[in-house]
Each structure stands twice: as structure tokens, then as C-alpha cells.
Amino acid sequence: MSAPSFAHVQWRKSSRSAQNDQCVEVAPERGIVGLRDSKDPSGPKVILRSSAFRRFVADVRDGVHDL
């Protein structure tokens, strides 16, 4: 899968981000989702297929991951 650069996509703060500046931003783009730290927008990004992102969110909601 060739990932887009995410240079021109609309990033938005996750509705689940904490109010203490620990924010995750997400950007959906053609069947994939980019994730980044809002404090470091030019830093590394995690890129997942949309289906994997939905599964990750469901797993977090179900307590599968110790976050």
C-alpha cells in the first residue's frame, strides 16, 4: 500500500483526546487513516487501513490495550 504524504489533508483532534495537551490528531484519506501527535505535526505518523483503525478503536474501547 502506498501511503499519501498527508501534506494536504484535513487533520482534526480526536474527540477522545485529553484536555491536558495530550492530543492525537486523525486524518482519513482514501481508505487509510493517519494519526499524529498534535504537539509534533511534522513528526512521525502512524498510518493504518481504515478497517485496522476501526478495529484498534474498538479494542481500546473494550479495554484490550493498556493505555
Rosetta silent file (secondary structure, phi, psi, omega in degrees, C-alpha in Angstrom):
SEQUENCE: MSAPSFAHVQWRKSSRSAQNDQCVEVAPERGIVGLRDSKDPSGPKVILRSSAFRRFVADVRDGVHDL
SCORE:     score description
SCORE:     0.000 S_00000001
   1 L     0.000  127.369  176.671    0.000    0.000    0.000 S_00000001
   2 L   -91.065  119.589 -176.508    1.385    3.371   -0.997 S_00000001
   3 L   -89.647  140.273  175.779    0.597    5.914    1.674 S_00000001
   4 L   -69.450  163.685 -179.278   -0.145    9.550    0.831 S_00000001
   5 L   -73.392  -19.648 -176.653    2.088   12.239    2.291 S_00000001
   6 L    65.543   17.896 -179.446   -0.815   13.684    4.307 S_00000001
   7 L   -70.110  -31.223 -174.416    0.544   17.137    3.395 S_00000001
   8 L  -119.292   20.086  179.027   -2.812   18.450    2.189 S_00000001
   9 L   -92.524  160.941  178.968   -5.335   16.517    4.260 S_00000001
  10 L   -88.762  108.688  175.850   -7.531   17.975    6.968 S_00000001
  11 L   -84.439  145.646  175.539   -6.257   16.848   10.375 S_00000001
  12 E  -138.888  148.597  178.962   -8.634   17.002   13.319 S_00000001
  13 E   -71.260  135.047  177.285   -8.157   16.472   17.021 S_00000001
  14 L   -60.053  139.560  178.327   -9.609   13.205   18.233 S_00000001
  15 L   -67.064  -14.684  179.841  -12.785   13.661   20.229 S_00000001
  16 L   -97.397    3.823 -179.784  -11.232   11.354   22.836 S_00000001
  17 L   -66.993  148.576  179.723   -8.084   13.441   23.366 S_00000001
  18 L   -72.784  160.951  178.834   -7.372   14.612   26.885 S_00000001
  19 L   -84.603    4.232 -175.812   -7.759   18.240   27.895 S_00000001
  20 L  -105.447   34.037  178.508   -4.124   18.355   29.110 S_00000001
  21 L    67.970   13.245  172.646   -2.492   18.832   25.665 S_00000001
  22 L   -95.717   81.823 -170.517   -2.062   15.077   25.163 S_00000001
  23 L  -114.179  139.852  172.672   -3.816   15.140   21.822 S_00000001
  24 E  -108.951  135.249  175.081   -3.974   12.748   18.950 S_00000001
  25 E  -110.002  145.282 -179.497   -4.958   14.070   15.545 S_00000001
  26 E  -125.068  151.895  178.031   -6.501   11.889   12.856 S_00000001
  27 E  -146.672  106.612  175.187   -6.850   12.303    9.099 S_00000001
  28 E   -76.377  142.106 -178.230   -8.859    9.893    6.959 S_00000001
  29 E  -157.070  106.486  173.974   -7.648    9.644    3.360 S_00000001
  30 L    46.155   57.010  174.384   -8.821    7.174    0.685 S_00000001
  31 L    85.135    3.890  175.068   -9.271    4.066    2.806 S_00000001
  32 E  -131.642  164.882  179.780   -6.489    4.777    5.285 S_00000001
  33 E  -131.732  130.173  174.484   -6.213    6.835    8.454 S_00000001
  34 E   -98.253  144.776  176.334   -3.216    8.845    9.604 S_00000001
  35 E  -128.391  141.201  177.657   -2.545    9.507   13.278 S_00000001
  36 E  -150.524  163.728  175.505   -0.106   12.024   14.714 S_00000001
  37 E   -82.745  124.862 -177.042    0.790   13.856   17.911 S_00000001
  38 L   -63.862  -23.786  179.269   -0.727   17.348   17.791 S_00000001
  39 L   -78.490  -13.641 -177.885    2.346   18.775   19.538 S_00000001
  40 L  -137.178   66.054 -173.727    4.602   17.486   16.722 S_00000001
  41 L   -62.692  -23.529  178.207    2.636   17.801   13.452 S_00000001
  42 L   -93.750   -0.146 -179.066    5.717   17.355   11.276 S_00000001
  43 L   -78.924 -165.422 -176.694    6.878   14.345   13.284 S_00000001
  44 L   -64.857  152.562  178.597    6.174   10.669   12.698 S_00000001
  45 L  -125.986  147.369  171.120    2.744    9.419   11.749 S_00000001
  46 E   -99.143  130.590 -178.863    1.047    6.086   12.216 S_00000001
  47 E  -121.716  123.613 -178.318   -0.806    5.027    9.083 S_00000001
  48 E  -127.168  150.242  168.477   -3.460    2.301    9.223 S_00000001
  49 E   -63.020  150.087 -178.461   -6.001    0.913    6.818 S_00000001
  50 H   -55.513  -39.925 -179.992   -9.444    2.201    7.782 S_00000001
  51 H   -65.096  -38.761  178.647  -10.546   -1.283    8.832 S_00000001
  52 H   -68.710  -37.023  177.811   -7.497   -1.678   11.110 S_00000001
  53 H   -64.351  -44.943  177.939   -8.147    1.755   12.630 S_00000001
  54 H   -60.389  -40.812  178.760  -11.778    0.854   13.383 S_00000001
  55 H   -64.900  -42.682  178.441  -10.598   -2.405   14.989 S_00000001
  56 H   -59.766  -47.351  179.447   -7.983   -0.538   17.048 S_00000001
  57 H   -60.971  -43.061  178.548  -10.592    1.948   18.309 S_00000001
  58 H   -63.124  -41.658  179.461  -12.963   -0.915   19.194 S_00000001
  59 H   -64.814  -40.610  176.685  -10.168   -2.751   21.020 S_00000001
  60 H   -62.203  -45.738 -179.969   -9.280    0.380   23.019 S_00000001
  61 H   -59.728  -35.755 -178.311  -12.933    0.873   23.882 S_00000001
  62 L   -86.183    1.828  177.238  -13.119   -2.769   25.026 S_00000001
  63 L    79.646   17.360 -179.948  -10.000   -2.444   27.210 S_00000001
  64 L   -67.958  -36.112 -178.443   -7.822   -4.741   25.092 S_00000001
  65 L  -102.987  136.358  179.047   -4.940   -2.238   25.129 S_00000001
  66 L   -86.249   89.713 -178.235   -3.481   -0.890   28.356 S_00000001
  67 L  -102.572    0.000    0.000   -3.455    2.808   27.542 S_00000001
